[in-house]
Amino acid sequence: MELKSYQEDRFYIIALAGDLDAGSSISLDNALEEAIKMKKKQILIDCQGLNYISSPGIGVLTSRLEDCESTDTTIVLYAMSEKIYNVFTILGLDQVLPIKKSKEDAKLFSNDI
């Protein structure tokens, strides 16, 4: 998996490409931990290039929710393929993690919180 992190306006964006599995989930966990430590309040995760997500990948996202709540940080996922989105809806994670169709929608959602 390829992971890129960058600042865009007041949003911290983590772009994922490839397969988010047990081996690569450590990179995402480290990126999220770093963003939270740097007090980034609005983290957007770009899933456009994400081809596959395993349970450890999902575990990284859900395990950081408590950290986000305690630091008043928002995580929004966006540009997810239908295949990946179906995994999230089957598991009910679309009720826990905001998922938006585009970066613009994710930014608007973050602004409304």
N, C-alpha and C positions, 0 to 999 in steps of 0.2 A: 504494500500500500504506500502511496505517496501522500504526504501531509504538508500543507503550507499554511503558515499563520502570518497574518498581517493586519495592520490597523487601517481602517477606512472610516474617515470622519471619527465619530465617537464609538464606532463598532469595532470589535475585535473579531476577525473572521478566521475560521479554521476550515480550510478546503481539503476534502478527502477525495482520493482517487484510487480505484482498485478494490481490493478485498480487505474488509475490516474483520480480521479473525483473531485467534488467540495470540499469535505472534505480533501482529501489528497493533493490537488494542493497547499495548503498553505505550506506544508513541502518542496515541490520542489521550490516554490518561495523563501522561506527562504534560502534553500541551494544555489540557484543561486545568491541571494543577497549577501550572505556571501562570495561566491567564487569571485564575482566581487569586493567586498570591500577588499578582501585579495590580489587583483591584480593578480589573476590567469588569464593568457592570453589565455590559450587553455583549454577549458572545453569540455569534451567528455561525452555525455549522453548515457549510456548503456541501451538500450530498450529491451534487450533479454527477460527479465522476465515480460515485460509489456503486460498485457492481454487486457486492455481496456483504452481508453482515452476519456474523455468528453470535452465539449467546455471550461469549466474552466481550465482544464489541458492544452489544446492547448493555451488558453489565457495567461497562465503563461509564456509559451515559447515565444510567440510573444511579450508579453509586455516587456520582458527583452532584446529584440533586440536593442532598442535604447540605453539602458545602455551599451550594448556590443560595439556598434559602437563608442560611446563617449569615451570608455576606451580602444579601440583597442583590444577587447577580441573576440575570436572566439568560437562559440558553434557548435559542430558537433554531430549529433545523429547517432547511429549505432546499428546494430543487431536487427532491427525492424521486427516484424512478418509481413507477407503479409497483414493481416487484418488491422493492425495499419498503415502500409505504404499506403494502399489504402485510408484511411481517409485523410492522408496528401496530397496525390496526387489529390483527389477529391476537396479539399479545395485550391489547388494550393500552399500549404506550402512547397512542395518539391522544389519550385522555390526560396523560401526565406531562408529556413533552409537547410544546407547541410545534407544529409542522406547517410550514407555509410553502406555497407554490414557487415563489420567486424571492430573490434578495430584497426587492423593493417591498414586497408584502411582509417579509421578516423584519425589515427596518421599521415599517409602519406599526407593526404589532409591538415591537420593543418600545417605540415612542409612546404608545398608548398605556403602557404599564406604569 
